Amino acid sequence: MVRSEARPGGHTLSTRDAISNAYDSGEPIRREQVLSWIDEGDLASWGLLYTLTRDASNRIEPRLGMRATCDFLLNYYLRCILEGPERGPDIHSRFEAAYELLDWLKHVSSLGSEGRGFLPTIAERVTEVFLGASPEARNAIETGFLEHALENPEFVTLFEHWRDHPDLAEPYAQCLEWGLAHRAKAPREPA
């Protein structure tokens, strides 16, 4: 259910409308308000928040900060993978979310020690979600995210704990095989 906010004159504004209005206003957006929208939002509201944080994060005052942003984005991508919404202008489909999760993993990895410190959290949450997911969501994680993540040796170590888990060993082996086969080869020096 979408929550409503009180407006002057006794009218209410849905969370989605409030996010859209904040986005369209061009005005600063209070960090506390964004955190409140994250806490109360349904997936459609989160899709709007994704767009807001992508396009207007510089207007959030004070900044959300890396941890809050990473927590939100990780939860948004995983929720899209689990729920499998139809793609819309402000929401990712299941497979789009899996592909975006991969790009975001690469981005977080490039953010220095603070970003790399969040990588284990990403691996833990992906593992947790995978174990409880439907076959469709598992497929999206395997083919849209993990196969491609395992092309990168840094990410292989993040997920190698799957190797010894009875429910994860087979998907891990298949994804690792795919990742190794598609690993970018370093260009050779001319002879």
Buried (B, 14 or more C-beta within 10 A) or exposed (E): EEBBBEEEEEEEBBBBBBBBEBBEEEEEBEBEBBBBBBEBBBBBBBBBBBBBBEEBEEBBEEEBEBEBBBBBBBBBBBBBBBBBBEBEEBBBBBBBBBBBBBEBBBEBBEBEEEBEBBBEBBBEBBBEBBEEBEEEBBBBBBBBBBBBBBBBEEBBEBBEEBEEEEEBEEBBEBBBEBBEEEEEEEEEEEE
